[in-house]
Amino acid sequence: MGSQTFKVGLVRRGAPLEIVVNMHSKRKTETMVLFDQGSRFFGADASSLQTRKPLATPSMMSLLLGRDSSHPSVTDLASKSYPVPFSFNETRNGMEVEVQKAGLYTPEELMAMVLGHARDFTSAFTSDGKATRDPLPKDAVLTVPSFYTQNERIALLTAAELAGLNVLSLIDENTAAALHYGMDRVVPAGEKETVMFYNLGATSTQVSIVEYSSYTLKEAGKNKTVGAFEVKSKAWDATCGGTGFDDVIVNYLADEFNKQWKKGDVKEVPRAMTKLRVQAQKVKEVLSANNKIPIYMEGLHDDRDFKSSLTREEFEKMASDLFDRSSVPITKALEAAGVKIEDIDAIELVGGGMRVPKVQKALETVTGDKELGMHINSDESMALGAAFHGANISTAFRVRKVGMTDVTMFPVGVRLSSLESESGGGWFGKKKDKKKDDKEDEEAWSKQATIFKEVRNYEERSDELGMR
C-alpha cells in the first residue's frame, strides 16, 4: 500500500501471478477517496475531481496510521499545504481527518475504504467474462515500509479488518521485492550473491542489503536445491520521497504565481495549491526526459492564467538537499550489514522516484561504477512478491519453495502475567476453592523480557536510521 498509489498482485488456481487492473483498466490506483453528496469516489475518479473538491479528498492516509502529531512524517505532511485538515484526538489516542461536509474520519476508516475498493475491483477482475460475479477476495498480504512500528502495523491491520480482509501476513516492501527477485533465482551450492535493493517511493527512501544462497532438501526421496535469501540490513529516510521533489516544484510555481498575481499568497488557497500539485507531478515527469518545460495553467486562481517555465538544471538546484539525502540510506545500510560497496554483486532499483535522472547520478556517487539494475518491474515487484508470499503461507496453493529470512528493526518483548483466580481450574487456572498454602500464589504477578534486541550494528545509530 503506497502512500500515493497502490497495486494489487493476485494469485489464483490455474493462473500465474498477475497484477489486477482496476475499473479504468489501469494497473495502478491512487490511494485517495473523494466524498461528494453522500457518495464516495476512488482512484482515478477521485483524482480527476480533487482540484474541484480538495477539502473533501483525503489522501496520504498511510502517513497518519498509528501516529501522533509529533511524528516526522506527520509534521512534514502538515508543512506541505495538505488540503484536508487533520489533528490528534487525545480521547482515541490517534489522528483524525476532517472531511468537508462529510465529518471526521480516522485514518484507519479511510484506509479501510481504499482497501474495500481494492477488493471490489479485484472481484470484478476475476469475474471478467463470467455470468456471475466471483465472491469478494478475503485473504491478503499487505506491504509496509521497513520503518513501520508496531502501532502503525496494528493500525493497518485494523483498517484491513474494517474492510473485511483476513491478513495472512504483513511484509516489508523491500523484502517483497527481494522475494520477487529471488523467485526463480537459485544460486549454485556453496556460493552467495549480495544484492542491494534501493526503493525511492512517494514519501520515503528505503535500502535493503540481501544475501542470496541455496540449500538442499529431500523431496520425494530426491535431493532438490532450493533458493533462499536473508535480509542482512535495512536503512531509510522516512521523509525523503518523490512527493518531496513535487513540493519543491509546487513552492516554485506558487512563488512565481504570487509575483504575477500580487494580491496575496496562493499557498493559502487549497484549490489552487491542489492544481499546482497536480501540475508539479507532470512537470517532474517531463523534466525526467527533457531539459526544459513551458508551463501554462488556465484560470489557476482569481480568474488569472499562469505562465512560467522551468529547466532541469533549476529544478536540480532547488532540490539539491533532497538529492543529497537520497543516497545516505545506502551508506547506512552498508555499514549495518558490515559490507562495502565492492561486496555488492547487484543493485536493483524499485519505486517510481528512481526515474528522476539526478537521483541515479546521486546514487552513482556512492555506488561508483556498479550498474543500477532494473531487472524487476520497479512498480510491480513488491505487489507480486507479496502475492507469492501469500501463496506460500496459504494452505490453498502449492508453489515452489523459497527460503526467506527477514530482520526486525525493532526490539521484540514479551510480557507474562498470572491468570486471575476466576479463570477456572485445570492446568491453566486456579480453582476458587483451592487452598492457598503459599502467599506468593495469592498475589498476581507479571514479568516481561526482551527476546529480540536491536541488531548490534544498529545500536547507537537508531535515530540516523529512522527508528522511533
C-alpha positions in Angstrom: 0.0 0.0 0.0 1.8 3.1 -1.2 1.1 6.5 0.3 0.3 7.9 -3.1 -0.7 4.9 -5.3 -1.0 1.1 -4.9 -1.1 -2.0 -6.9 -2.8 -5.4 -6.3 -1.0 -8.6 -7.0 -3.2 -11.7 -7.5 -2.6 -15.4 -7.2 -5.3 -17.9 -8.1 -5.5 -21.5 -9.1 -4.5 -22.3 -12.7 -3.1 -18.8 -13.4 0.4 -17.2 -13.0 1.0 -14.3 -10.6 -0.6 -11.2 -12.1 -1.3 -7.6 -11.4 -5.0 -6.7 -11.2 -6.3 -3.9 -13.4 -8.9 -1.6 -11.9 -12.2 -0.3 -13.2 -10.3 2.1 -15.5 -8.2 -0.8 -16.9 -5.2 0.7 -15.1 -2.6 -1.4 -13.1 -2.0 1.5 -10.7 -4.7 3.0 -8.4 -4.5 6.3 -6.5 -4.6 6.0 -2.7 -7.4 8.5 -2.1 -11.1 8.8 -1.7 -13.4 11.7 -2.5 -16.7 12.5 -0.7 -19.4 14.2 -2.6 -23.1 14.4 -1.8 -23.3 11.2 0.1 -21.2 9.3 -2.5 -17.6 8.2 -2.4 -15.2 8.1 -5.4 -11.9 6.2 -5.6 -8.8 6.1 -7.6 -8.8 7.9 -10.9 -12.4 9.2 -10.3 -11.2 10.9 -7.1 -8.0 12.1 -8.7 -9.8 13.8 -11.5 -12.2 15.6 -9.1 -9.7 16.6 -6.4 -8.9 20.0 -7.9 -12.6 20.9 -7.6 -13.1 19.5 -4.1 -9.7 19.4 -2.4 -11.1 19.7 1.1 -13.2 16.6 0.5 -10.4 14.4 -0.9 -8.3 12.8 1.8 -5.1 11.0 0.7 -1.8 10.1 2.2 -3.7 8.3 5.0 -0.8 5.8 5.4 1.3 8.6 6.8 -1.2 9.1 9.6 -1.8 5.5 10.6 -0.8 4.7 14.2 1.0 8.0 14.6 0.7 11.2 16.6 1.1 14.9 15.6 4.8 14.9 16.6 5.8 12.1 14.1 8.3 13.5 11.5 6.1 12.2 8.6 3.0 13.9 10.1 4.8 17.2 10.7 6.3 17.0 7.2 2.8 16.5 5.7 1.4 19.4 7.7 4.1 21.7 6.3 3.2 20.8 2.7 -0.2 22.6 2.3 -2.1 19.3 2.6 -5.6 20.5 1.9 -7.6 18.2 4.2 -7.3 19.2 7.9 -6.1 16.6 10.4 -5.3 16.6 14.1 -4.5 14.4 17.0 -7.5 13.2 19.1 -6.5 12.7 22.7 -9.5 10.6 23.5 -8.9 7.9 21.0 -5.1 8.5 21.1 -4.8 8.8 17.3 -5.1 11.1 14.3 -8.4 12.1 12.8 -9.2 13.7 9.5 -11.9 16.4 8.9 -13.5 15.9 5.5 -15.5 18.8 4.2 -19.3 18.2 4.5 -18.6 14.5 5.5 -17.4 14.8 9.1 -14.5 13.3 11.0 -12.8 10.0 10.0 -9.9 8.1 11.4 -7.0 7.2 9.1 -8.0 3.5 9.7 -11.5 4.2 8.4 -10.2 6.0 5.3 -7.7 3.2 4.6 -10.4 0.6 5.0 -12.4 2.4 2.3 -9.5 2.2 -0.1 -8.9 -1.5 0.8 -12.6 -2.1 0.2 -12.3 -0.5 -3.2 -9.4 -2.8 -4.0 -11.5 -5.8 -3.0 -14.3 -4.6 -5.3 -12.2 -4.2 -8.4 -10.3 -7.4 -7.7 -13.6 -9.3 -7.6 -14.6 -7.6 -10.9 -11.2 -8.6 -12.4 -11.5 -12.3 -11.5 -15.2 -12.4 -12.7 -14.4 -11.0 -16.1 -16.4 -13.0 -18.7 -18.4 -14.9 -16.1 -22.1 -15.0 -15.9 -22.0 -14.4 -12.1 -19.5 -12.3 -10.1 -16.9 -14.1 -8.0 -17.1 -13.5 -4.2 -15.0 -10.8 -2.8 -11.4 -11.9 -2.1 -10.8 -12.4 1.6 -7.2 -13.3 2.2 -4.4 -10.7 1.7 -0.8 -9.9 2.3 -0.1 -6.2 2.7 3.2 -4.5 2.2 4.5 -1.9 4.8 7.6 0.3 4.9 10.6 -1.1 6.8 10.3 1.6 9.4 6.6 0.9 10.3 6.4 0.5 14.1 4.1 -1.9 16.0 1.4 0.8 16.4 1.5 1.6 12.7 1.2 -2.0 11.7 -1.6 -2.6 14.1 -3.4 0.4 12.7 -3.1 -1.0 9.1 -4.4 -4.4 10.4 -7.4 -2.6 11.9 -8.1 -0.9 8.6 -7.9 -4.3 6.8 -10.3 -5.8 9.4 -12.8 -3.0 8.8 -12.5 -3.7 5.1 -13.3 -7.4 5.7 -9.9 -8.7 4.8 -8.1 -11.6 6.5 -4.5 -10.5 6.6 -2.2 -13.6 6.3 0.9 -11.5 6.8 2.5 -8.1 6.6 5.7 -7.9 4.6 8.2 -5.1 4.3 8.2 -3.5 0.9 11.8 -4.2 0.0 11.6 -7.8 1.3 8.6 -8.4 -1.0 10.7 -7.0 -3.9 13.6 -9.3 -2.9 11.3 -12.3 -2.8 10.0 -11.5 -6.3 13.6 -11.1 -7.5 14.5 -14.5 -6.0 11.5 -16.5 -7.1 13.4 -18.1 -10.0 16.9 -17.5 -8.8 18.9 -20.4 -7.4 22.5 -19.5 -6.5 24.9 -22.5 -7.0 25.5 -24.5 -3.9 28.2 -23.1 -1.7 28.0 -19.6 -3.4 26.4 -16.4 -2.2 25.1 -13.3 -4.0 24.7 -10.0 -2.3 22.1 -7.6 -3.8 21.2 -4.1 -2.7 17.5 -3.0 -3.2 17.1 0.7 -3.5 13.5 1.9 -3.1 12.7 5.6 -3.6 8.9 5.8 -3.2 6.4 8.6 -2.9 7.3 9.7 0.6 10.3 7.7 1.8 13.6 6.1 0.7 14.4 2.6 1.8 17.5 0.4 1.2 18.0 -3.3 2.0 21.0 -5.5 1.7 20.0 -9.0 0.8 22.1 -12.2 0.6 21.0 -14.9 -1.8 22.1 -18.6 -1.4 20.7 -22.1 -1.7 20.2 -25.2 0.3 19.4 -28.8 -0.4 16.4 -30.7 0.8 14.9 -34.1 0.1 11.6 -34.2 -1.8 10.0 -37.5 -2.8 13.3 -39.2 -2.0 15.4 -37.0 -4.2 17.7 -34.1 -3.4 16.4 -30.7 -4.5 18.2 -27.4 -4.5 16.1 -24.6 -3.2 16.9 -20.8 -3.5 16.9 -18.8 -0.3 17.7 -15.2 0.8 18.4 -13.4 4.1 17.9 -9.7 4.6 21.2 -8.5 6.2 20.3 -4.9 6.9 17.8 -2.1 6.3 18.1 1.7 6.4 15.8 4.5 5.4 14.9 8.2 5.2 11.2 8.3 6.2 10.6 11.8 4.7 12.6 11.8 1.5 10.5 10.6 -1.4 9.0 11.6 -4.7 6.5 13.9 -3.3 9.3 15.9 -1.7 10.5 16.7 -5.2 6.9 17.6 -6.2 6.8 20.0 -3.3 9.9 21.8 -4.5 8.2 22.5 -7.8 4.9 23.4 -6.1 6.6 26.0 -4.0 8.5 27.4 -7.0 5.3 27.7 -9.1 3.4 29.2 -6.1 6.1 31.9 -5.7 6.1 32.6 -9.4 2.3 33.0 -9.4 2.4 35.3 -6.4 4.8 37.6 -8.2 2.4 37.8 -11.1 -0.8 38.0 -9.0 0.4 40.5 -6.4 -2.8 40.2 -4.3 -1.9 37.7 -1.6 -0.4 34.3 -1.0 -1.8 31.5 -3.2 -0.4 29.0 -0.8 -3.4 29.7 1.5 -5.8 28.7 -1.2 -6.4 24.9 -1.1 -8.0 24.6 -4.5 -5.2 26.4 -6.3 -2.5 24.5 -4.4 -4.1 21.2 -5.4 -4.0 22.3 -9.0 -0.3 23.3 -8.6 0.5 19.9 -7.0 -1.1 18.0 -9.9 0.8 20.2 -12.4 4.1 19.7 -10.4 3.9 16.0 -10.9 3.6 16.4 -14.6 6.5 18.9 -14.7 8.7 16.4 -12.8 7.9 13.7 -15.2 8.6 15.9 -18.3 11.9 17.1 -16.8 13.0 13.5 -16.4 13.2 13.3 -20.2 13.6 16.9 -21.2 15.8 19.8 -20.2 13.1 22.4 -20.1 9.3 22.7 -19.9 6.9 25.6 -20.6 4.1 25.8 -18.0 0.7 27.2 -18.7 -2.3 26.9 -16.4 -5.6 28.4 -17.4 -7.6 30.1 -14.6 -5.3 29.0 -11.7 -6.9 31.4 -9.2 -8.9 34.6 -9.2 -9.7 34.2 -12.9 -6.0 34.6 -13.6 -4.0 32.4 -16.0 -0.5 31.4 -15.1 2.5 31.2 -17.4 6.0 30.1 -16.4 8.8 27.7 -17.3 11.3 25.5 -15.5 14.6 23.9 -16.6 16.0 20.6 -15.3 19.1 22.5 -14.0 16.9 24.9 -12.0 14.9 22.0 -10.6 18.0 20.0 -9.6 19.5 23.1 -7.9 16.3 23.8 -5.9 16.1 20.1 -4.8 19.8 19.6 -4.1 19.1 18.9 -0.4 16.8 16.0 -1.3 19.2 14.6 -3.9 21.9 14.6 -1.3 19.7 12.8 1.2 18.6 10.2 -1.3 21.9 8.3 -1.2 22.5 8.5 2.6 20.5 5.3 3.4 22.8 3.3 1.1 25.8 4.2 3.3 23.8 3.4 6.4 22.7 0.0 5.1 26.2 -1.0 4.0 27.6 -0.1 7.4 24.8 -2.0 9.2 25.4 -5.1 7.1 29.1 -4.9 7.6 29.9 -4.9 3.9 31.4 -2.5 1.4 30.0 -1.4 -1.9 32.6 -3.6 -3.6 31.0 -6.6 -1.9 27.6 -5.9 -3.6 27.1 -8.1 -6.7 24.0 -6.3 -8.0 21.9 -3.2 -7.3 18.2 -3.3 -8.1 16.1 -0.1 -8.3 12.4 -0.2 -7.2 9.9 2.6 -6.7 8.8 5.4 -9.0 11.3 8.0 -7.8 14.3 6.3 -9.4 13.2 7.6 -12.8 14.5 11.1 -11.9 17.9 11.3 -13.7 19.6 13.3 -10.9 18.6 10.5 -8.4 20.5 8.0 -10.4 23.5 10.4 -10.5 23.3 10.8 -6.8 23.4 7.1 -6.3 26.4 6.7 -8.6 28.4 9.0 -6.2 28.1 6.1 -3.7 27.9 3.0 -5.9 30.7 4.0 -8.3 30.7 2.0 -11.5 28.2 -0.5 -10.2 25.3 -1.0 -12.7 22.0 0.4 -11.4 19.8 -2.6 -12.4 16.2 -2.6 -13.4 15.7 -6.3 -13.9 12.4 -6.4 -12.0 9.4 -4.2 -12.6 10.1 -1.2 -10.3 6.4 -0.5 -9.7 5.1 -4.1 -9.5 7.8 -6.2 -7.9 6.5 -5.5 -4.4 2.9 -6.4 -5.2 3.9 -9.6 -7.0 6.3 -10.6 -4.2 3.6 -10.1 -1.6 1.2 -12.2 -3.7 3.8 -15.0 -3.9 4.4 -14.8 -0.1 0.6 -15.1 0.4 0.5 -18.2 -1.8 3.4 -19.7 0.3 1.7 -19.3 3.6 -1.8 -20.2 2.4 -3.0 -23.8 2.5 -4.8 -23.4 -0.8 -1.8 -23.4 -3.0 1.4 -25.4 -3.7 4.1 -23.2 -5.0 7.9 -23.5 -5.3 9.8 -23.2 -2.1 11.9 -20.2 -1.5 13.7 -19.7 1.8 13.2 -16.3 3.3 14.8 -14.8 6.5 13.9 -11.2 7.3 15.3 -9.0 10.0 13.3 -7.0 12.5 14.4 -3.4 13.1 12.9 -3.0 16.5 13.3 -4.9 19.8 10.6 -7.5 20.5 9.4 -8.1 24.0 7.1 -10.5 25.8 5.0 -10.0 28.9 3.7 -12.8 31.0 1.0 -12.4 33.7 -0.7 -14.7 36.1 -4.3 -15.7 35.4 -7.0 -14.4 37.7 -8.4 -16.9 40.2 -11.8 -16.7 38.4 -10.2 -18.3 35.3 -11.2 -21.8 36.4 -9.3 -24.9 37.3 -7.1 -27.2 35.4 -3.6 -26.7 34.2 -4.0 -23.0 33.3 -6.3 -21.7 36.1 -6.9 -21.7 39.8 -9.9 -23.2 41.4 -11.9 -20.9 43.6 -11.9 -23.4 46.4 -8.3 -24.4 46.2 -6.3 -23.9 49.4 -3.5 -21.4 49.0 -0.6 -22.5 51.2 1.8 -20.0 49.7 1.3 -16.3 49.9 3.0 -15.9 46.5 0.3 -18.0 44.9 -2.3 -15.5 46.2 -0.7 -12.5 44.5 -1.0 -11.6 40.9 2.4 -11.4 39.1 3.6 -10.0 35.8 7.0 -10.3 34.2 8.4 -9.0 30.9 11.6 -9.6 28.9 13.1 -8.6 25.7 13.6 -11.6 23.5 14.9 -9.9 20.4 17.2 -6.9 20.9 18.1 -4.3 18.2 20.8 -5.7 15.9 24.2 -4.8 17.2 25.1 -2.8 14.1 22.1 -0.6 14.6 22.8 0.4 18.2 23.9 4.0 18.7 22.6 4.8 15.2 18.8 4.2 15.6 17.9 7.8 15.1 20.0 8.1 12.0 18.3 5.0 10.5 14.9 6.4 11.3 13.9 4.2 14.2 11.4 5.5 16.7 
